[in-house]
Amino acid sequence: MNWGAIWATAGAVIAALLAGIGSAIGVGITGQASAGVVSENPDLSGKCLLLQLLPGTQGIYGLLIAIVIMSNSGLMGDAAKLAALEANTALGVRFFLAGLPIAFGGLLSALYQGKVAVAGINMVAKKPTESGKGMVMAIMVETYAVLSLLISFLLVNSIL
Amino acid sequence: MIVSMKRLSLVALKSDQDAILNALQEAGTVEIIKLADGDVQSGDADTVNARIQRLAESINAVKPYAKKPGFLSPQKREMKLSDMREYVPKAEQTTNEIEELTHTQARLLSEREKAVSTREALEPWEAMTVPMDTVKNTPRVHYFIGLLASKDVERVREQEYLEAEFMNESATVPTILACKEDDTRIVQNFLKTVEWQDYVFPKLPGTPREAIESLNRRIAEIDGEYDAAQKELEARGETIETLQNALDAETIDADRLSANNDLSYTAHAFVLEGWVRDDEVEKTEQAIKNVTEAYSFEVRDPVEGEEPPSVVKNNRFVKPFEEVQTLYSRPTYGTIDGTPYMTPFYILLFGLMLSDTGYGILLMLGTLLYIKKKKPTGMSAGISRVLFWGGLSTIVWGVLCGSFFGITKTSASTIEVGGVFSQISMFFEKLGIFPALLDPMQNSMVMLGLCFGLGVLHIVAGYIVGAIDRFSKGDWKSAIFDQISWVLITLGLVVGFLPAIAGMAGMSVTLPKSVTMPALIAAGVGALMVVLFKGREKRNILKRMMSGLGGLYDVTSVLADILSYARLFALGIATGVIGQVFNMLCGMLASASNPVMKIVGAIGSIVLLVLLHTFNVAINALGAFVHCARLQYVEFYGKFYESGGKEFRPLSYNTKHVQVTK
């Protein structure tokens, strides 16, 4: 068993998987709220779409970390790196741990950002001119996904 | 800069009222303050508002059938007000027609629904061979018509005083029962013991089957009529411009008419109170002078207790950024407008979050095209210009960090699309400017440090703006003890501990003691100022010190503010790495060994590259816009800005579809 490669793969998987789930739920609930508002007032679809997009970024961050893990660990076909990984289980575990911040940070921040964005969409329904404030409220939650992304990225980059 | 406002009192003759309000609305300079208690409600405004409501509904009804405006056609058409008014009678007629059509459709729909449900209820009775109206009570015989559960069929058969006919053998059997008039009560009681549901035949001639056929014919007829009405409605799609022009003309009138309710009146004169911008007082008076000579026009400064609306004025370059500020909140009247101070930082930080020359070019060209062709007004006009300058900054940061559509010096050598990427990369190498500063992927800690450095600059600038504002108001104590002290603390700590901080990040920065010592001393002086003077209004020395020490605790929030700038770096790599990933995926697609697949892959990858990079620039520009805005609102404005100003809403041409020209 090549535990090094398995751990590294698990790191890429958990980053893309959990952050992706979070974004899927976040974008899903905001999409439902948008549809409700747009059915009453189709002119607001643009503003609702912008709010709906916001919880989608975590999935992209997860994808990003997954790909950086795959490329840095040699899973994408760099034979020398892969050999080093297979010879050293600890290296693989480090890749796995590096994937955790964006996995959980992304999952939970996307969930809550989605809820805030839903509230923002309801606000747009009542006061269309205030959509900017709704976006700023949602972006406050995103901060922590960005910080998770940063730490995951720095950790992955620190493994050579 | 916040524009100073004047309180206007205008008295003029009632006979000139309409003309004066017209002139003021055209000038668009006066926000009228409500004076009367609203008991002089004029009926005119109500009727106009009702017409507006109907016009808006008609527009919504025909909107799906109207020609869509071109993607790049201007947001509003230009037209004179008098020309707009000419559309009103025609629009009135069209509105009537559209309402008639939509009413007809609603009536047809409900009739159809009724017919369908009657038919569905009749369908079980199809087997009945006699006309429905023959089944009715006579003096001797009583009929029961209804649906019987199939399990009870046998029990009904067993009753000797009943004559039963079952129409079919489904779960609920359509049944007609007949009995002698005298047995009616017995049968009714019996039916309570079985599962029986009464049914009444619809008042239609013939057998159920004939009735169903006639209903089907009627439904087909209704469908035909509905389609005809629909065609008529679709043909009205081309009238949408007429309706929109009329709507805007009526809205202008409604705004002016409702302003009548805000005035107060004497027998022959009216009084108008309102707010005017200081720099528009003359324009306003001129507008009235053009109408009449008989008026009294007085302006004065706002007094204590009045809350004038808050308007900011800036040069052409800074003006678009007012929209970013308005998204947060207008400044309180009499405080400071943050826009000119925020603008350079906004541009600087926005670019860093995208930092890709290719994306910057895309953003600049895109917004330029939008501004030139679409001629946006209001908020989208501001935002598109903000993005334009952000695009320029993105180009510059792209050169500094060495990225062009995700192609960097390091990425191009490993990933290929037909040799193009390495060509581009080599071209940049020859130019020797890519990256001009540093590659964030290679030197991530240096880049992170740069982001924090910009953050320190931004935060200190916020304190300094606050200090200048307070000095100019004569509040030197607050300027020095609440603002300058924090400049000293922040800068002092950062400079003093720079070697140590850099050491933690694995870099060696050496500063001579002659620099770090004074910096730390400055920080100490700042801290001392906070401890001693934060609670300067408190007499009790102990309470004063406590409040000062509590104030010093704010150093943690300054630290959190600085760390918040890590997002600059994180969003920058997010854009860059996603761009690289897209290039890599398309590179794989184009690298098949089979020559046919290679051509297919190359074409596919080019299409994909365009789509994916457009997606990437769109989503990351949105992210950069809001994250950059947040850095201004929380980290920068938190140091000096007083939010909560009231919007200035002058009586003016407030239109949706038409830009009114003279």
Interface residues (C-beta under 8 A of the other chain):
Chain A: L50 L53 L54 G56 T57 I60 Y61 L63 L64 I67 V68 G132 K133 M135 V136 I139 M140 E142 T143 V146 L147 L149 L150 F153 L154 N157
Chain B: T326 L327 Y328 M441 S444 M445 L448 S564 A566 R567 F569 A570 L571 I573 A574 V577 I578 V581 I619 L622 G623 V626 H627 A629 R630 Y633
